[in-house]
Amino acid sequence: MDNIIATKELQVERKHFFIEYRENERGQFLRITEEAHGRRNTIIIPSTGLDDFLDSLEEVLGAVDTGKPEPEAEPAHAVSAA
């Protein structure tokens, strides 16, 4: 059985999000559940991957904030002026 360490509930438009930090016999993890229109979707991120997950999230959101694509998202073909 899981033990809830911390929890937060958030509503965005018609969606409800439940963010829980839990632990069980296998370790600690973040569980994010989205509930919309009577359906639930859940993702679970082990505590060992949270730093990488947050780094990736910040990278993606940083690209949105600046309006610039990340370097690896730029087209592979480049036109040089001769």
N, CA, C and O of each residue as an XYZ file, in Angstrom:
328
protein
N       0.835     -1.184      0.000
C       0.000      0.000      0.000
C       0.881      1.249      0.000
O       1.934      1.280      0.637
N       0.427      2.289     -0.733
C       1.184      3.530     -0.832
C       0.909      4.443      0.358
O      -0.213      4.518      0.859
N       1.952      5.131      0.794
C       1.821      6.177      1.800
C       1.955      7.512      1.086
O       2.913      7.720      0.342
N       1.013      8.417      1.299
C       1.076      9.731      0.684
C       1.930     10.635      1.569
O       1.648     10.808      2.754
N       2.981     11.211      0.975
C       3.882     12.104      1.690
C       3.408     13.550      1.547
O       3.400     14.303      2.521
N       3.016     13.934      0.336
C       2.512     15.289      0.078
C       1.525     15.220     -1.071
O       1.634     14.359     -1.944
N       0.557     16.133     -1.069
C      -0.453     16.129     -2.125
C      -0.906     17.547     -2.439
O      -0.895     18.424     -1.575
N      -1.301     17.753     -3.677
C      -1.809     19.057     -4.132
C      -2.856     18.790     -5.202
O      -2.691     17.909     -6.045
N      -3.933     19.561     -5.156
C      -5.001     19.441     -6.153
C      -5.090     20.754     -6.910
O      -4.945     21.831     -6.333
N      -5.331     20.649     -8.213
C      -5.348     21.825     -9.064
C      -6.434     21.674    -10.114
O      -6.598     20.597    -10.686
N      -7.179     22.742    -10.373
C      -8.171     22.707    -11.438
C      -7.780     23.713    -12.502
O      -7.530     24.882    -12.208
N      -7.729     23.243    -13.751
C      -7.450     24.089    -14.898
C      -8.574     23.853    -15.901
O      -8.721     22.759    -16.447
N      -9.345     24.874    -16.127
C     -10.528     24.770    -16.966
C     -11.392     23.611    -16.483
O     -11.830     23.625    -15.332
N     -11.650     22.616    -17.314
C     -12.512     21.502    -16.900
C     -11.737     20.287    -16.406
O     -12.317     19.226    -16.175
N     -10.458     20.438    -16.249
C      -9.617     19.318    -15.819
C      -9.200     19.490    -14.364
O      -8.917     20.594    -13.900
N      -9.173     18.386    -13.677
C      -8.686     18.354    -12.293
C      -7.380     17.570    -12.300
O      -7.293     16.506    -12.913
N      -6.370     18.093    -11.623
C      -5.084     17.426    -11.503
C      -4.827     17.122    -10.038
O      -5.055     17.963     -9.167
N      -4.356     15.928     -9.777
C      -3.964     15.503     -8.445
C      -2.475     15.179     -8.514
O      -2.062     14.275     -9.240
N      -1.683     15.917     -7.762
C      -0.233     15.719     -7.755
C       0.117     15.181     -6.376
O      -0.097     15.844     -5.361
N       0.656     13.974     -6.356
C       0.955     13.311     -5.079
C       2.379     12.777     -5.077
O       2.836     12.169     -6.045
N       3.060     13.014     -3.979
C       4.363     12.394     -3.764
C       4.114     11.254     -2.791
O       3.644     11.469     -1.674
N       4.431     10.040     -3.223
C       4.094      8.845     -2.449
C       5.316      7.959     -2.259
O       6.371      8.165     -2.860
N       5.130      6.965     -1.399
C       6.157      5.936     -1.251
C       5.476      4.600     -1.003
O       4.382      4.522     -0.443
N       6.160      3.561     -1.437
C       5.725      2.197     -1.151
C       6.971      1.350     -0.911
O       8.069      1.889     -0.765
N       6.811      0.044     -0.870
C       7.960     -0.827     -0.568
C       9.059     -0.744     -1.627
O      10.199     -1.126     -1.359
N       8.738     -0.255     -2.818
C       9.743     -0.139     -3.886
C      10.438      1.215     -3.921
O      11.435      1.373     -4.626
N       9.935      2.193     -3.176
C      10.577      3.508     -3.141
C       9.581      4.646     -3.240
O       8.373      4.454     -3.101
N      10.118      5.848     -3.487
C       9.290      7.045     -3.572
C       9.058      7.413     -5.038
O       9.863      7.095     -5.913
N       7.914      8.104     -5.282
C       7.572      8.454     -6.657
C       6.566      9.600     -6.668
O       5.865      9.854     -5.689
N       6.520     10.278     -7.807
C       5.535     11.332     -8.042
C       4.434     10.738     -8.912
O       4.704     10.108     -9.935
N       3.208     10.944     -8.496
C       2.056     10.440     -9.246
C       1.202     11.636     -9.638
O       0.751     12.389     -8.774
N       0.975     11.814    -10.938
C       0.154     12.903    -11.449
C      -1.049     12.283    -12.136
O      -0.913     11.507    -13.082
N      -2.237     12.642    -11.640
C      -3.475     12.113    -12.208
C      -4.288     13.271    -12.752
O      -4.476     14.291    -12.090
N      -4.768     13.087    -13.977
C      -5.640     14.053    -14.630
C      -7.027     13.436    -14.700
O      -7.192     12.298    -15.139
N      -8.017     14.196    -14.265
C      -9.400     13.720    -14.362
C     -10.182     14.728    -15.187
O     -10.236     15.914    -14.863
N     -10.790     14.229    -16.267
C     -11.594     15.092    -17.128
C     -12.700     14.263    -17.749
O     -12.463     13.158    -18.236
N     -13.891     14.792    -17.729
C     -15.041     14.118    -18.352
C     -15.233     12.706    -17.825
O     -15.595     11.805    -18.582
N     -14.993     12.502    -16.527
C     -15.190     11.195    -15.912
C     -14.108     10.171    -16.193
O     -14.249      9.009    -15.810
N     -13.044     10.568    -16.847
C     -11.936      9.645    -17.145
C     -10.686     10.102    -16.419
O     -10.486     11.292    -16.179
N      -9.851      9.137    -16.075
C      -8.593      9.446    -15.379
C      -7.407      8.912    -16.177
O      -7.454      7.825    -16.753
N      -6.350      9.709    -16.190
C      -5.067      9.305    -16.764
C      -4.008      9.606    -15.712
O      -4.038     10.651    -15.062
N      -3.079      8.682    -15.555
C      -2.054      8.830    -14.520
C      -0.670      8.558    -15.097
O      -0.484      7.648    -15.905
N       0.295      9.365    -14.664
C       1.699      9.063    -14.935
C       2.406      8.967    -13.598
O       2.055      9.651    -12.636
N       3.406      8.105    -13.557
C       4.190      7.907    -12.340
C       5.656      8.080    -12.697
O       6.155      7.464    -13.639
N       6.343      8.925    -11.933
C       7.763      9.179    -12.152
C       8.511      8.772    -10.890
O       8.297      9.359     -9.829
N       9.388      7.775    -10.991
C      10.167      7.384     -9.820
C      11.019      8.556     -9.319
O      11.450      9.395    -10.111
N      11.255      8.611     -8.031
C      12.027      9.719     -7.449
C      13.409      9.829     -8.084
O      13.967     10.924     -8.162
N      13.964      8.712     -8.538
C      15.288      8.735     -9.161
C      15.296      9.461    -10.496
O      16.367      9.814    -10.990
N      14.122      9.695    -11.101
C      14.055     10.369    -12.387
C      13.474     11.773    -12.315
O      13.309     12.424    -13.347
N      13.161     12.250    -11.115
C      12.516     13.557    -10.992
C      13.390     14.714    -11.467
O      12.883     15.636    -12.105
N      14.690     14.688    -11.173
C      15.567     15.772    -11.623
C      15.593     15.848    -13.147
O      15.494     16.936    -13.714
N      15.724     14.704    -13.813
C      15.728     14.676    -15.273
C      14.385     15.118    -15.837
O      14.333     15.834    -16.837
N      13.297     14.692    -15.197
C      11.964     15.075    -15.642
C      11.784     16.588    -15.547
O      11.293     17.219    -16.483
N      12.183     17.166    -14.417
C      12.055     18.615    -14.233
C      12.939     19.390    -15.204
O      12.522     20.419    -15.734
N      14.158     18.903    -15.441
C      15.048     19.548    -16.412
C      14.415     19.561    -17.796
O      14.455     20.575    -18.492
N      13.835     18.441    -18.191
C      13.198     18.349    -19.506
C      11.982     19.258    -19.595
O      11.762     19.911    -20.615
N      11.207     19.301    -18.544
C      10.031     20.168    -18.508
C      10.444     21.637    -18.622
O       9.829     22.398    -19.369
N      11.471     22.031    -17.893
C      11.952     23.415    -17.956
C      12.477     23.752    -19.349
O      12.286     24.868    -19.832
N      13.139     22.790    -19.994
C      13.647     22.995    -21.350
C      12.507     23.244    -22.327
O      12.563     24.173    -23.134
N      11.486     22.422    -22.252
C      10.339     22.556    -23.145
C       9.621     23.883    -22.886
O       9.299     24.606    -23.828
N       9.372     24.201    -21.624
C       8.688     25.450    -21.298
C       9.547     26.663    -21.625
O       9.012     27.713    -21.979
N      10.851     26.544    -21.516
C      11.754     27.628    -21.891
C      11.660     27.929    -23.372
O      11.737     29.091    -23.772
N      11.496     26.904    -24.190
C      11.351     27.100    -25.631
C      10.044     27.821    -25.935
O       9.975     28.630    -26.860
N       9.014     27.527    -25.159
C       7.721     28.184    -25.353
C       7.820     29.645    -24.949
O       7.300     30.517    -25.645
N       8.484     29.921    -23.828
C       8.623     31.296    -23.331
C       9.372     32.189    -24.313
O       8.996     33.343    -24.515
N      10.429     31.659    -24.923
C      11.233     32.466    -25.827
C      10.683     32.468    -27.244
O      11.022     33.338    -28.046
N       9.835     31.497    -27.551
C       9.307     31.391    -28.908
C      10.316     30.808    -29.873
O      10.054     30.731    -31.073
N      11.466     30.397    -29.365
C      12.510     29.825    -30.222
C      12.553     28.321    -30.044
O      12.448     27.831    -28.920
N      12.707     27.574    -31.140
C      12.838     26.123    -30.990
C      14.166     25.767    -30.346
O      15.151     26.494    -30.473
N      14.176     24.650    -29.661
C      15.422     24.148    -29.083
C      16.365     23.774    -30.222
O      15.896     23.438    -31.309
N      17.679     23.820    -30.008
C      18.645     23.513    -31.072
C      18.381     22.187    -31.776
O      18.495     22.121    -33.000
N      18.036     21.140    -31.053
C      17.831     19.856    -31.705
C      16.526     19.817    -32.482
O      16.297     18.873    -33.238
N      15.667     20.810    -32.318
C      14.399     20.847    -33.041
C      14.521     21.654    -34.334
O      13.581     21.688    -35.129
N      15.662     22.301    -34.554
C      15.849     23.090    -35.772
C      16.005     22.169    -36.954
O      16.457     21.035    -36.796
N      15.634     22.636    -38.159
C      15.777     21.813    -39.371
C      17.218     21.389    -39.585
O      18.145     22.133    -39.268
N      17.404     20.196    -40.122
C      18.738     19.657    -40.346
C      19.413     20.326    -41.522
O      20.642     20.380    -41.571
N      18.645     20.841    -42.475
C      19.253     21.475    -43.638
C      19.453     22.968    -43.372
O      18.565     23.649    -42.859
N      20.608     23.441    -43.724
C      20.915     24.850    -43.510
C      21.348     25.438    -44.850
O      22.074     24.795    -45.609
N      20.915     26.627    -45.132
C      21.277     27.306    -46.366
C      22.353     28.318    -46.020
O      22.169     29.167    -45.147
N      23.468     28.221    -46.708
C      24.546     29.175    -46.450
C      24.587     30.211    -47.561
O      24.330     29.905    -48.725
N      24.908     31.420    -47.190
C      25.020     32.490    -48.173
C      26.398     32.436    -48.791
O      27.403     32.435    -48.080
N      26.452     32.391    -50.121
C      27.747     32.292    -50.804
C      28.094     33.574    -51.501
O      29.149     33.670    -52.127
